[in-house]
Every structure is written in structure tokens, then in C-alpha cells.
Amino acid sequence: MKLAKRVASLTPSATLAITAKAKELKAAGHDVIGLGAGEPDFNTPQHILDAAIKAMNEGHTKYTPSGGLPALKEEIIKKFARDQGLDYEPAEVIVCVGAKHALYTLFQVLLDEGDEVIIPTPYWVSYPEQVKLAGGVPVYVEGLEQNHFKITPEQLKQAITPRTKAVIINSPSNPTGMIYTAEELKALGEVCLAHGVLIVSDEIYEKLTYGGAKHVSIAELSPELKAQTVIINGVSKSHSMTGWRIGYAAGPKDIIKAMTDLASHSTSNPTSIAQYAAIAAYSGPQEPVEQMRQAFEQRLNIIYDKLVQIPGFTCVKPQGAFYLFPNAREAAAMAGCRTVDEFVAALLEEAKVALVPGSGFGAPDNVRLSYATSLDALETAVERIHRFMEARA
């Protein structure tokens, strides 16, 4: 059977490939430390679990509106008002089956064949694939390492063509952990306003910031920017609810209506029980969110200092998310590897440490290391990498 052209162009996930190999080695009895995880290693807070159980016992196991429960939309609206000072109406919010589904649905309703979406590199692996699935064309703009992987207004301006429909801003970023400042966002926003480019602001890591850094949403900087921005967010990272699959989008009514109409023919609705859990996540105590953030910051500060001592590794210290994105080009060469991808494969085979090659994020000189695992595992992993370099160099 010949498959559709739209799936033939998809690039396999680098994260899933290295994870599969790590699982294969584990199954063979090897002690593998996997640092590829894109999810918190904490369980969902108890009050959220209790709310889900309560919802099930009360019979809230049926279909809901395609765009999400009104009560959950209200909690999301309150969250925007509380955290960003933004005012939204229910018609400007859609609840989706995770933030990834929100992005996918947005591109499906936004893009026609050949429309361009500007994607800063390094990027989250699914951005280009989702754009391609909607018939769009990813246009890459390099966020230089010396600029903390952030793009400039001049770079953005040069990338815009008559076919440009949108630009993606991911802050805090996966995979780099960088954060755009309010001034940087304002400058990028002015370019978008001048050229009529929609801003897709992925803010899924907003609660995970460190060293006094502050997350700023580009939509909060002016009414004009809010009107030209679709915010993507969810409870997966902030409340350790990755498996619950609740994300959302907030933006102009016509876009949200189109997304809701499409969702009614694809998913029907997000899982009812998970929506009640998300209501509890936003309406209940927020102390677990801060406790998790503090744990990640402690790990970051300890493991970063150890990582940069490894020969051949250089690393911009991240301000958010839970990833380190060191440059390993020199380390690869010192270890006798032709590419960083080859270095990552050798590291897994010989040192039993699984990192994710940066090539999957549009940055082939780097590797992504998640610190969403125990401090003991992180310290052991870094020690193994250090020994691997000593043995190879």
C-alpha cells in the first residue's frame, strides 16, 4: 500500500530513536542512564489525582464540548489574568489533547500549501513536522550560540517573504532553556506587526525559570501584540501532568473557532476526567509547582558546574525548562568521532549514557541532556561521560 506523501516527508524523532536504543540495552541487562526525558520525574500532585477520582465517581465520564469544559476555560482565563495580566473570553480559548495537539490543530487551520512558518533554531523536534503536515514550509533562522540561541529582529525581518504566515517563539525553550526578555520580545513583535505575521508563542515551560529569570509572554506587551498572538500552553510541565494530555490555545476568536470546529471532527473532545484534573491543577494549591521548580533549579546548579568541567564540552547556562544543551563538537573530535551523532551513539554503547543528539533540533554540534531525573543519576551520568572522554582522548 502506497502511503500519503504528507507522511513520507516526516523526519523520525531523534529523541525516540535514542530512547528506543537505550531501552534495548536496558532489556539486555545493561545499566543505562537515560537523559532524554522530556517530562518531570515527579508524580502529579495529590489534590489533582483526588479531583480526577472524584470526577470519575461522580460520573463525569461522558463527552464534553469540543473546545473544552466551560469550567476549565474559566480557570485558564483566570490563570492568564493572574500570571500575565491578560484578559480572554471563553470564545478565545480552546482546550486540546495536549499542547502538541493545540499546535497541530493551529497549523492545520492556519496554513495553505506553500505557506511559510519561521522556526528559530534550535527548535523543538515537532515544529517543522507539524508545519509540513499542514502543507506549510518551515523556514529556519539560526539562533546563534553566542546570542544564547536567540534570534534578532534583523534575522527575523530578513526571513520574511510574501508567503510568511507565522513565526514560532518558544520561551523558555526546548531544547536550550533560553528565555527572551521583554525588550527582545518587543523588538521581534514590532517586526511581526509591521509585516502582518502571526506570532505562535509556545509557553509550556513558563513556570520553570531559574536564577531570578522571569517568563514574559509577548501577548502581554501591548494590545496589538495580543491581537496577533496565539499562546500555546498546558499543564504537562508545570503540574507534572504529561500523560493527562491537556493543553490549550488562546488567541483571536476566528482562529480559535476554526480550531474548535476541526477538533469536533478529529478528537471530539479532550478526556473529560483529565479536564477535571486540570481544573484542580489551576484552582488548587500551587505549592507543588514551586517545589518542583526549586528541585530543578538545585539540580541545574549542581550538574551544570560538573558538566562544563568535561573536556570538550561548553555550555550556555539555561534560564528555564529542564534541559542543558552543551556544544559537544570538540568533545566528539577528541573522542575520535566524525560527528556529534556518532559521539552520542558511542557514549550510549560504551558508557551507557543516553543523550539526545542536537541534529534532531537543528543544531548538529550540540546534545540535549535532561535533568528531569534524580540528582544521583545525573551525577553518575556526568562521571561516566567524564571517564568516557578520558579513555577516548
Secondary structure, DSSP 8 states (H G I E B T S, - for coil): ----HHHHT----HHHHHHHHHHHHHHTT---EE----S-SS---HHHHHHHHHHHHTT--S---TT--HHHHHHHHHHHHHHH-----GGGEEEESSHHHHHHHHHHHH--TT-EEEEEES--THHHHHHHHTT-EEEEEE--GGGTT---HHHHHHH--TTEEEEEEESS-TTT-----HHHHHHHHHHHHHHT-EEEEE-TTTT-B-TT-----GGGS-HHHHHTEEEEEESTTTTT-GGG--EEEE--HHHHHHHHHHHHHHTSSS-HHHHHHHHHHHHS--HHHHHHHHHHHHHHHHHHHHHTTSTT-B----SBTTEE--B-HHHHHHTT-SSHHHHHHHIIIII-EE-EEGGGGT-TTBEEEE--S-HHHHHHHHHHHHHHHHHH-
